[in-house]
Amino acid sequence: MIEFRIVEIFESLQGEGYNTGMPAVFIRFAGCNLNCAWCDTNFRQFTRFTLDTLLAKVSEYNSKNIIITGGEPTMVKALPELLLSLKNAGYFIAIESNGLGKVDPLIDYIALSPKFCYQSHYQKIKQTTANEVRIVTEKHDDFLDFCQYIEKQINAKRYYLSPCEKNGEMNMLETIDLLGKINQYRIDNKWLLSLQTHKFANIE
Ligand code: SF4
């Protein structure tokens, strides 16, 4: 029987990136192939759901938008079965991934968040297209080189830098400064600022 390891399911507003403010049901899967020092997700504690109990839980909410997140959702073996069921039920499906796995073609909106602290893992990128790329800002001489490398490797409509939150503090000024530098001498201003607005609004 298909089983899913779920950290939490909840309805809220998308807090980051282009779809900020979009109402959605978030399905947060357990497990990740990275272990970022500033990770704010407990992806090791989970409840087991069958496909039917998961679909029943999702149907309790009003939104027809789903955000598949984690942890790292591309690691979920039975994800294609869940996606097919959700598509058949008429849901719009977005994913939040660290960009190391291949994203299922049934996904409608792909947000990739490659991690500078694991830059060596991104030498071979499987998912080379996305709707948006968001990179958490880190203080390092090579950080902008990594951003430019990712822009060449992943063809996305928009690229964002997000301030990193550590101990309740966000490196906002550093992020804005780096945005200025990465957009310098180009006219497309392709790199934008993404804030975790749900944290300012004190919602999940
Ligand atoms: S990739 Fe995301 S979920 Fe995984 S450890 Fe890093 S921040 Fe946490």
py3Dmol code that shows the C-alpha trace and the ligand (Angstrom):
import py3Dmol

protein = """\
ATOM      1  CA  MET A   1       0.000   0.000   0.000  1.00  0.00           C
ATOM      2  CA  ILE A   2       1.225   3.512  -0.823  1.00  0.00           C
ATOM      3  CA  GLU A   3       2.242   5.449   2.261  1.00  0.00           C
ATOM      4  CA  PHE A   4       3.302   9.070   2.689  1.00  0.00           C
ATOM      5  CA  ARG A   5       5.352  10.491   5.563  1.00  0.00           C
ATOM      6  CA  ILE A   6       3.790  13.866   6.310  1.00  0.00           C
ATOM      7  CA  VAL A   7       5.134  16.500   8.701  1.00  0.00           C
ATOM      8  CA  GLU A   8       2.076  18.744   8.432  1.00  0.00           C
ATOM      9  CA  ILE A   9      -0.836  19.770   6.233  1.00  0.00           C
ATOM     10  CA  PHE A  10      -2.288  23.230   6.646  1.00  0.00           C
ATOM     11  CA  GLU A  11      -4.011  25.994   4.723  1.00  0.00           C
ATOM     12  CA  SER A  12      -2.345  29.396   4.570  1.00  0.00           C
ATOM     13  CA  LEU A  13      -1.044  32.033   2.150  1.00  0.00           C
ATOM     14  CA  GLN A  14       2.114  31.564   0.099  1.00  0.00           C
ATOM     15  CA  GLY A  15       4.642  33.782   1.846  1.00  0.00           C
ATOM     16  CA  GLU A  16       7.483  33.959  -0.703  1.00  0.00           C
ATOM     17  CA  GLY A  17       8.268  34.591  -4.331  1.00  0.00           C
ATOM     18  CA  TYR A  18       5.961  35.497  -7.220  1.00  0.00           C
ATOM     19  CA  ASN A  19       2.881  33.801  -5.729  1.00  0.00           C
ATOM     20  CA  THR A  20       3.075  35.680  -2.422  1.00  0.00           C
ATOM     21  CA  GLY A  21      -0.437  35.956  -1.029  1.00  0.00           C
ATOM     22  CA  MET A  22      -1.850  32.992  -2.961  1.00  0.00           C
ATOM     23  CA  PRO A  23      -4.126  30.884  -0.720  1.00  0.00           C
ATOM     24  CA  ALA A  24      -2.957  27.273  -0.713  1.00  0.00           C
ATOM     25  CA  VAL A  25      -2.990  23.981   1.118  1.00  0.00           C
ATOM     26  CA  PHE A  26       0.581  23.121   2.082  1.00  0.00           C
ATOM     27  CA  ILE A  27       1.610  19.463   2.167  1.00  0.00           C
ATOM     28  CA  ARG A  28       4.942  19.192   3.952  1.00  0.00           C
ATOM     29  CA  PHE A  29       6.748  15.884   3.421  1.00  0.00           C
ATOM     30  CA  ALA A  30       9.315  14.403   5.774  1.00  0.00           C
ATOM     31  CA  GLY A  31      12.930  13.763   4.780  1.00  0.00           C
ATOM     32  CA  CYS A  32      15.567  15.833   3.039  1.00  0.00           C
ATOM     33  CA  ASN A  33      18.813  15.126   1.187  1.00  0.00           C
ATOM     34  CA  LEU A  34      20.435  18.252   2.706  1.00  0.00           C
ATOM     35  CA  ASN A  35      20.901  19.502   6.254  1.00  0.00           C
ATOM     36  CA  CYS A  36      21.214  23.304   6.064  1.00  0.00           C
ATOM     37  CA  ALA A  37      22.427  24.899   9.305  1.00  0.00           C
ATOM     38  CA  TRP A  38      19.663  27.540   9.254  1.00  0.00           C
ATOM     39  CA  CYS A  39      16.830  25.148   8.278  1.00  0.00           C
ATOM     40  CA  ASP A  40      13.620  26.092  10.105  1.00  0.00           C
ATOM     41  CA  THR A  41      11.711  22.898   9.240  1.00  0.00           C
ATOM     42  CA  ASN A  42      11.523  19.849  11.440  1.00  0.00           C
ATOM     43  CA  PHE A  43      11.378  17.295   8.636  1.00  0.00           C
ATOM     44  CA  ARG A  44      12.189  14.324  10.857  1.00  0.00           C
ATOM     45  CA  GLN A  45       8.884  14.057  12.728  1.00  0.00           C
ATOM     46  CA  PHE A  46       5.986  12.795  10.690  1.00  0.00           C
ATOM     47  CA  THR A  47       2.637  11.005  10.559  1.00  0.00           C
ATOM     48  CA  ARG A  48       1.920   8.260   8.038  1.00  0.00           C
ATOM     49  CA  PHE A  49      -0.932   8.784   5.556  1.00  0.00           C
ATOM     50  CA  THR A  50      -2.311   6.488   2.889  1.00  0.00           C
ATOM     51  CA  LEU A  51      -3.207   8.029  -0.479  1.00  0.00           C
ATOM     52  CA  ASP A  52      -6.909   8.025   0.471  1.00  0.00           C
ATOM     53  CA  THR A  53      -6.444   9.565   3.925  1.00  0.00           C
ATOM     54  CA  LEU A  54      -4.145  12.227   2.464  1.00  0.00           C
ATOM     55  CA  LEU A  55      -6.638  13.146  -0.275  1.00  0.00           C
ATOM     56  CA  ALA A  56      -9.465  13.204   2.294  1.00  0.00           C
ATOM     57  CA  LYS A  57      -7.453  15.543   4.529  1.00  0.00           C
ATOM     58  CA  VAL A  58      -6.656  17.910   1.649  1.00  0.00           C
ATOM     59  CA  SER A  59     -10.333  18.022   0.621  1.00  0.00           C
ATOM     60  CA  GLU A  60     -11.253  19.403   4.068  1.00  0.00           C
ATOM     61  CA  TYR A  61      -9.741  22.762   3.066  1.00  0.00           C
ATOM     62  CA  ASN A  62     -11.231  25.379   0.734  1.00  0.00           C
ATOM     63  CA  SER A  63      -8.257  26.177  -1.489  1.00  0.00           C
ATOM     64  CA  LYS A  64      -7.796  24.514  -4.867  1.00  0.00           C
ATOM     65  CA  ASN A  65      -4.075  25.390  -4.855  1.00  0.00           C
ATOM     66  CA  ILE A  66      -1.632  22.888  -3.405  1.00  0.00           C
ATOM     67  CA  ILE A  67       1.966  23.625  -2.430  1.00  0.00           C
ATOM     68  CA  ILE A  68       4.064  20.477  -2.164  1.00  0.00           C
ATOM     69  CA  THR A  69       7.003  21.140   0.129  1.00  0.00           C
ATOM     70  CA  GLY A  70       9.286  19.551   2.677  1.00  0.00           C
ATOM     71  CA  GLY A  71      11.924  18.558   3.496  1.00  0.00           C
ATOM     72  CA  GLU A  72      12.611  17.671  -0.095  1.00  0.00           C
ATOM     73  CA  PRO A  73       9.435  16.531  -1.895  1.00  0.00           C
ATOM     74  CA  THR A  74      11.164  15.215  -5.043  1.00  0.00           C
ATOM     75  CA  MET A  75      12.497  12.387  -2.855  1.00  0.00           C
ATOM     76  CA  VAL A  76       8.965  11.053  -2.254  1.00  0.00           C
ATOM     77  CA  LYS A  77       8.725   7.842  -4.308  1.00  0.00           C
ATOM     78  CA  ALA A  78       4.935   7.717  -4.564  1.00  0.00           C
ATOM     79  CA  LEU A  79       4.578  11.419  -5.427  1.00  0.00           C
ATOM     80  CA  PRO A  80       3.404  10.720  -9.027  1.00  0.00           C
ATOM     81  CA  GLU A  81       0.368   8.792  -7.708  1.00  0.00           C
ATOM     82  CA  LEU A  82      -0.572  11.662  -5.404  1.00  0.00           C
ATOM     83  CA  LEU A  83      -0.073  14.266  -8.149  1.00  0.00           C
ATOM     84  CA  LEU A  84      -2.260  12.349 -10.574  1.00  0.00           C
ATOM     85  CA  SER A  85      -5.062  12.125  -8.017  1.00  0.00           C
ATOM     86  CA  LEU A  86      -4.774  15.827  -7.215  1.00  0.00           C
ATOM     87  CA  LYS A  87      -4.793  16.781 -10.909  1.00  0.00           C
ATOM     88  CA  ASN A  88      -7.862  14.610 -11.506  1.00  0.00           C
ATOM     89  CA  ALA A  89      -9.555  16.427  -8.628  1.00  0.00           C
ATOM     90  CA  GLY A  90      -8.823  19.779 -10.338  1.00  0.00           C
ATOM     91  CA  TYR A  91      -6.049  21.161  -8.135  1.00  0.00           C
ATOM     92  CA  PHE A  92      -3.323  23.602  -9.233  1.00  0.00           C
ATOM     93  CA  ILE A  93      -0.059  22.147  -7.918  1.00  0.00           C
ATOM     94  CA  ALA A  94       3.096  24.068  -7.029  1.00  0.00           C
ATOM     95  CA  ILE A  95       6.303  22.624  -5.614  1.00  0.00           C
ATOM     96  CA  GLU A  96       9.097  24.002  -3.438  1.00  0.00           C
ATOM     97  CA  SER A  97      12.298  22.033  -4.025  1.00  0.00           C
ATOM     98  CA  ASN A  98      15.991  22.483  -3.297  1.00  0.00           C
ATOM     99  CA  GLY A  99      16.631  21.746  -6.987  1.00  0.00           C
ATOM    100  CA  LEU A 100      18.624  18.542  -6.640  1.00  0.00           C
ATOM    101  CA  GLY A 101      15.909  16.208  -7.929  1.00  0.00           C
ATOM    102  CA  LYS A 102      13.872  16.047 -11.115  1.00  0.00           C
ATOM    103  CA  VAL A 103      10.415  17.603 -10.795  1.00  0.00           C
ATOM    104  CA  ASP A 104       7.406  15.617 -12.023  1.00  0.00           C
ATOM    105  CA  PRO A 105       5.844  17.096 -15.216  1.00  0.00           C
ATOM    106  CA  LEU A 106       2.392  17.134 -13.580  1.00  0.00           C
ATOM    107  CA  ILE A 107       3.519  20.044 -11.402  1.00  0.00           C
ATOM    108  CA  ASP A 108       2.081  23.385 -12.590  1.00  0.00           C
ATOM    109  CA  TYR A 109       4.500  25.769 -10.865  1.00  0.00           C
ATOM    110  CA  ILE A 110       8.120  25.031  -9.952  1.00  0.00           C
ATOM    111  CA  ALA A 111      10.017  27.049  -7.336  1.00  0.00           C
ATOM    112  CA  LEU A 112      13.612  25.891  -6.880  1.00  0.00           C
ATOM    113  CA  SER A 113      15.812  26.967  -4.018  1.00  0.00           C
ATOM    114  CA  PRO A 114      19.431  25.842  -4.598  1.00  0.00           C
ATOM    115  CA  LYS A 115      21.557  26.032  -1.470  1.00  0.00           C
ATOM    116  CA  PHE A 116      24.908  27.847  -1.561  1.00  0.00           C
ATOM    117  CA  CYS A 117      26.123  25.911   1.501  1.00  0.00           C
ATOM    118  CA  TYR A 118      25.944  22.735  -0.644  1.00  0.00           C
ATOM    119  CA  GLN A 119      27.198  24.293  -3.888  1.00  0.00           C
ATOM    120  CA  SER A 120      29.246  21.231  -4.882  1.00  0.00           C
ATOM    121  CA  HIS A 121      25.960  19.245  -5.068  1.00  0.00           C
ATOM    122  CA  TYR A 122      24.791  21.513  -7.909  1.00  0.00           C
ATOM    123  CA  GLN A 123      27.515  20.594 -10.390  1.00  0.00           C
ATOM    124  CA  LYS A 124      25.061  18.288 -12.138  1.00  0.00           C
ATOM    125  CA  ILE A 125      21.565  19.771 -12.106  1.00  0.00           C
ATOM    126  CA  LYS A 126      18.709  17.472 -13.168  1.00  0.00           C
ATOM    127  CA  GLN A 127      15.934  20.081 -13.180  1.00  0.00           C
ATOM    128  CA  THR A 128      17.063  22.809 -15.590  1.00  0.00           C
ATOM    129  CA  THR A 129      13.768  24.716 -15.929  1.00  0.00           C
ATOM    130  CA  ALA A 130      11.635  26.457 -13.298  1.00  0.00           C
ATOM    131  CA  ASN A 131       9.097  29.206 -12.898  1.00  0.00           C
ATOM    132  CA  GLU A 132      11.213  30.799 -10.220  1.00  0.00           C
ATOM    133  CA  VAL A 133      14.533  30.322  -8.451  1.00  0.00           C
ATOM    134  CA  ARG A 134      15.028  31.608  -4.913  1.00  0.00           C
ATOM    135  CA  ILE A 135      18.429  31.590  -3.236  1.00  0.00           C
ATOM    136  CA  VAL A 136      18.927  32.321   0.454  1.00  0.00           C
ATOM    137  CA  THR A 137      21.635  34.959   0.885  1.00  0.00           C
ATOM    138  CA  GLU A 138      24.852  33.848   2.567  1.00  0.00           C
ATOM    139  CA  LYS A 139      27.901  35.943   3.405  1.00  0.00           C
ATOM    140  CA  HIS A 140      30.705  34.515   1.291  1.00  0.00           C
ATOM    141  CA  ASP A 141      33.035  35.849  -1.416  1.00  0.00           C
ATOM    142  CA  ASP A 142      31.800  33.169  -3.854  1.00  0.00           C
ATOM    143  CA  PHE A 143      28.088  33.735  -3.269  1.00  0.00           C
ATOM    144  CA  LEU A 144      27.393  35.884  -6.353  1.00  0.00           C
ATOM    145  CA  ASP A 145      29.380  33.484  -8.538  1.00  0.00           C
ATOM    146  CA  PHE A 146      27.059  30.728  -7.332  1.00  0.00           C
ATOM    147  CA  CYS A 147      23.976  32.833  -8.195  1.00  0.00           C
ATOM    148  CA  GLN A 148      25.300  33.511 -11.689  1.00  0.00           C
ATOM    149  CA  TYR A 149      26.160  29.846 -12.141  1.00  0.00           C
ATOM    150  CA  ILE A 150      22.614  28.838 -11.132  1.00  0.00           C
ATOM    151  CA  GLU A 151      21.117  31.404 -13.531  1.00  0.00           C
ATOM    152  CA  LYS A 152      23.070  29.781 -16.361  1.00  0.00           C
ATOM    153  CA  GLN A 153      22.084  26.245 -15.330  1.00  0.00           C
ATOM    154  CA  ILE A 154      18.393  26.779 -14.543  1.00  0.00           C
ATOM    155  CA  ASN A 155      16.200  28.574 -17.056  1.00  0.00           C
ATOM    156  CA  ALA A 156      13.645  30.395 -14.904  1.00  0.00           C
ATOM    157  CA  LYS A 157      11.278  33.284 -15.458  1.00  0.00           C
ATOM    158  CA  ARG A 158      12.357  35.016 -12.233  1.00  0.00           C
ATOM    159  CA  TYR A 159      15.289  34.829  -9.840  1.00  0.00           C
ATOM    160  CA  TYR A 160      15.131  35.958  -6.226  1.00  0.00           C
ATOM    161  CA  LEU A 161      17.461  36.489  -3.300  1.00  0.00           C
ATOM    162  CA  SER A 162      15.920  35.852   0.116  1.00  0.00           C
ATOM    163  CA  PRO A 163      17.401  37.123   3.384  1.00  0.00           C
ATOM    164  CA  CYS A 164      18.636  34.375   5.655  1.00  0.00           C
ATOM    165  CA  GLU A 165      17.133  34.272   9.138  1.00  0.00           C
ATOM    166  CA  LYS A 166      19.442  33.222  11.943  1.00  0.00           C
ATOM    167  CA  ASN A 167      18.506  33.611  15.616  1.00  0.00           C
ATOM    168  CA  GLY A 168      15.577  35.865  14.684  1.00  0.00           C
ATOM    169  CA  GLU A 169      17.747  38.259  12.607  1.00  0.00           C
ATOM    170  CA  MET A 170      17.549  38.637   8.819  1.00  0.00           C
ATOM    171  CA  ASN A 171      20.551  39.770   6.728  1.00  0.00           C
ATOM    172  CA  MET A 172      18.359  42.254   4.868  1.00  0.00           C
ATOM    173  CA  LEU A 173      20.955  44.946   4.096  1.00  0.00           C
ATOM    174  CA  GLU A 174      23.438  42.377   2.845  1.00  0.00           C
ATOM    175  CA  THR A 175      20.731  40.892   0.588  1.00  0.00           C
ATOM    176  CA  ILE A 176      19.795  44.276  -0.901  1.00  0.00           C
ATOM    177  CA  ASP A 177      23.466  45.100  -1.444  1.00  0.00           C
ATOM    178  CA  LEU A 178      24.024  41.809  -3.284  1.00  0.00           C
ATOM    179  CA  LEU A 179      20.910  42.367  -5.414  1.00  0.00           C
ATOM    180  CA  GLY A 180      22.353  45.698  -6.508  1.00  0.00           C
ATOM    181  CA  LYS A 181      25.603  44.009  -7.432  1.00  0.00           C
ATOM    182  CA  ILE A 182      24.067  41.117  -9.352  1.00  0.00           C
ATOM    183  CA  ASN A 183      21.775  43.445 -11.337  1.00  0.00           C
ATOM    184  CA  GLN A 184      24.572  45.942 -12.052  1.00  0.00           C
ATOM    185  CA  TYR A 185      25.446  46.522 -15.726  1.00  0.00           C
ATOM    186  CA  ARG A 186      22.376  44.652 -17.012  1.00  0.00           C
ATOM    187  CA  ILE A 187      19.033  46.075 -18.055  1.00  0.00           C
ATOM    188  CA  ASP A 188      16.721  43.153 -17.293  1.00  0.00           C
ATOM    189  CA  ASN A 189      16.882  43.499 -13.460  1.00  0.00           C
ATOM    190  CA  LYS A 190      16.094  39.812 -13.409  1.00  0.00           C
ATOM    191  CA  TRP A 191      17.071  39.301  -9.765  1.00  0.00           C
ATOM    192  CA  LEU A 192      14.420  40.406  -7.286  1.00  0.00           C
ATOM    193  CA  LEU A 193      13.901  40.436  -3.535  1.00  0.00           C
ATOM    194  CA  SER A 194      11.783  37.710  -1.911  1.00  0.00           C
ATOM    195  CA  LEU A 195      10.813  38.119   1.732  1.00  0.00           C
ATOM    196  CA  GLN A 196       9.338  35.447   3.958  1.00  0.00           C
ATOM    197  CA  THR A 197       6.271  37.631   4.464  1.00  0.00           C
ATOM    198  CA  HIS A 198       4.458  34.925   6.454  1.00  0.00           C
ATOM    199  CA  LYS A 199       7.017  35.508   9.224  1.00  0.00           C
ATOM    200  CA  PHE A 200       6.211  39.245   9.318  1.00  0.00           C
ATOM    201  CA  ALA A 201       2.486  38.413   9.335  1.00  0.00           C
ATOM    202  CA  ASN A 202       3.061  35.791  12.035  1.00  0.00           C
ATOM    203  CA  ILE A 203       1.249  33.081  10.083  1.00  0.00           C
ATOM    204  CA  GLU A 204       2.379  29.570   9.207  1.00  0.00           C
TER     205      GLU A 204
END
"""
ligand_1 = """\
8
SF4
S 16.994 21.866 1.720
Fe 15.349 22.975 2.772
S 14.318 21.431 4.070
Fe 16.321 20.569 3.426
S 17.701 21.090 5.121
Fe 17.908 22.732 3.590
S 16.414 24.303 4.230
Fe 15.889 22.409 5.338
"""
view = py3Dmol.view(width=600, height=400)
view.addModel(protein, "pdb")
view.setStyle({"model": 0}, {"cartoon": {"style": "trace"}})
view.addModel(ligand_1, "xyz")
view.setStyle({"model": 1}, {"stick": {}})
view.zoomTo()
view.show()
